[in-house]
């Protein structure tokens, strides 16, 4: 006979059930009852951990994001690091798509929040991996810090977000490579001395 789940095991099962519901139903179709049924437990068990479906949805997305960390070690080459960062970000694309369902599913009305607030909740505690990559490249002399003006510095992230929002899928490897080689690096590369 299967024992009762408790503590971390129970929380993991609840978040996995919430994730499955969120990806299948979208935020609008996510219910505490549906998650409880999928997890084989009751709504009060969920309510003791998360006061609302919005809190549960954020927790489920954060758990999935944690499974695909964005940390990119120093590879000694900015191009390699940028491509690895975009690959890792692509591995999170399903979570990004699930988060986008929150835009049309009433999340912001329920929470009286803004998209920036949701982004902050989802990325809370994560290191700024992209900034770390750029800082290393500047120190190695690969990138000119003066060229990292605001629209350029966020260009790769902006291109990624646009693609994910418009297609609900990660950009394919060839497109990610083109962004790095044909758009971003030519704009920021340091002049040869």
Order of alpha helices (4+ residues) and beta strands (2+ residues): alpha-alpha-alpha-alpha-alpha-alpha-alpha-alpha-alpha-alpha-alpha-alpha-alpha
